[in-house]
């Protein structure tokens, strides 16, 4: 059994994620996302896909990056 670090639930199907050398235990992907996924620097939603990195900031999409005037590098 493992204790979810978000809600503290003791669950027999808990799982562990290692991120940045630190181990985390969760009872659902929802808890893992809330604890570990970065937030968009414009709208604040959790970035659970690839997202967009621009000027050292993380965004959920290119629209949010453009909204704050961030310029994105071109891709070949």
Contact map, one row per residue, 1 for C-alpha under 8 A:
1110000001111100000000000000000000000000000000000000000000000000000000000000
1111000011111110000000001110000000000000000000000000000000000000000000000000
1111100111100100000000001110000000000000000000000000000000000000000000000000
0111111111100100000000001110001000000000000000000000000000000000000000000000
0011111110000000000000011100000000000000000000000000000000000000000000000000
0001111100000000000000000100001000100000000000000000000000000000000000000000
0001111110000000000000000000000000000000000000000000000000000000000000000000
0011111111000000000000000000000000000000000000000000000000000000000000000000
0111101111100000000000000010000000000000000000000000000000000000000000000000
1111000111110100000000000010000000000000000000000000000000000000000000000000
1111000011111100000000000010000000000000000000000000000000000000000000000000
1100000001111100000000000000000000000000000000000000000000000000000000000000
1100000000111110000000000010000000000000000000000000000000000000000000000000
1111000001111111000000001111000000000000000000000000000000000000000000000000
0100000000001111100000001110000000000000000000000000000000000000000000000000
0000000000000111110000111100000000000000000000000000000000000000000000000000
0000000000000011111000111000000000000000000000000000000000000000000000000000
0000000000000001111111110000000000000000000000000000000000000000000000000000
0000000000000000111111110000000000000000000000000000000000000000000000000000
0000000000000000011111000000000000000000000000000000000000000000000000000000
0000000000000000011111100000000000000000000000000000000000000000000000000000
0000000000000000011111110000000000000000000000000000000000000000000000000000
0000000000000001111011111000000000000000000000000000000000000000000000000000
0000100000000001111001111100000000000000000000000000000000000000000000000000
0111100000000111100000111110000000000000000000000000000000000000000000000000
0111110000000111000000011111101100000000000000000000000000000000000000000000
0111000011101110000000001111101000000000000000000000000000000000000000000000
0000000000000100000000000111111100000000000000000000000000000000000000000000
0000000000000000000000000111111110000000000000000000000000000000000000000000
0000000000000000000000000001111111000000000000000000000000000000000000000000
0001010000000000000000000111111111100000000000000000000000000000000000000000
0000000000000000000000000101111111111000000000000000000000000000000000000000
0000000000000000000000000000111111111000000001010000000000000000000000000000
0000000000000000000000000000011111111000000001000000000000000000000000000000
0000010000000000000000000000001111111000000000000000000000000000000000000000
0000000000000000000000000000000111111100000000000000000000000000000000000000
0000000000000000000000000000000111111110000001110000000000000000000000000000
0000000000000000000000000000000000011111000001110000000001000000000000000000
0000000000000000000000000000000000001111100111100000000001110000000000000000
0000000000000000000000000000000000000111111111100000000001110001000000000000
0000000000000000000000000000000000000011111100000000000011100000000000000000
0000000000000000000000000000000000000001111100000000000000100001101100000000
0000000000000000000000000000000000000001111110000000000000000001000000000000
0000000000000000000000000000000000000011111111000000000000000000000000000000
0000000000000000000000000000000000000011001111100000000000010000000000000000
0000000000000000000000000000000011001111000111110000000000010000000000000000
0000000000000000000000000000000000001111000011111110000000110000000000000000
0000000000000000000000000000000010001100000001111110000000000000000000000000
0000000000000000000000000000000000000000000000111110000000010000000000000000
0000000000000000000000000000000000000000000000111111000000010000000000000000
0000000000000000000000000000000000000000000000111111100001111000000000000000
0000000000000000000000000000000000000000000000000111110001111100100000000000
0000000000000000000000000000000000000000000000000011111111100000000000010000
0000000000000000000000000000000000000000000000000001111111100000100001111000
0000000000000000000000000000000000000000000000000000111110000000000001110000
0000000000000000000000000000000000000000000000000000111111000000000000000000
0000000000000000000000000000000000000000100000000000111111100000000000000000
0000000000000000000000000000000000000111100000000011110111110000000000000000
0000000000000000000000000000000000000011110000100011110011111101100000000000
0000000000000000000000000000000000000011000011101111000001111101000000000000
0000000000000000000000000000000000000000000000000011000000111111100000000000
0000000000000000000000000000000000000000000000000001000000111111110000000000
0000000000000000000000000000000000000000000000000000000000001111111000000000
0000000000000000000000000000000000000001011000000000000000111111111100000000
0000000000000000000000000000000000000000010000000001010000101111111111100000
0000000000000000000000000000000000000000000000000000000000000111111111100000
0000000000000000000000000000000000000000010000000000000000000011111111000000
0000000000000000000000000000000000000000010000000000000000000001111111000000
0000000000000000000000000000000000000000000000000000000000000000111111100000
0000000000000000000000000000000000000000000000000000011000000000111111110000
0000000000000000000000000000000000000000000000000000011000000000110011111000
0000000000000000000000000000000000000000000000000000111000000000000001111100
0000000000000000000000000000000000000000000000000000010000000000000000111110
0000000000000000000000000000000000000000000000000000000000000000000000011111
0000000000000000000000000000000000000000000000000000000000000000000000001111
0000000000000000000000000000000000000000000000000000000000000000000000000111
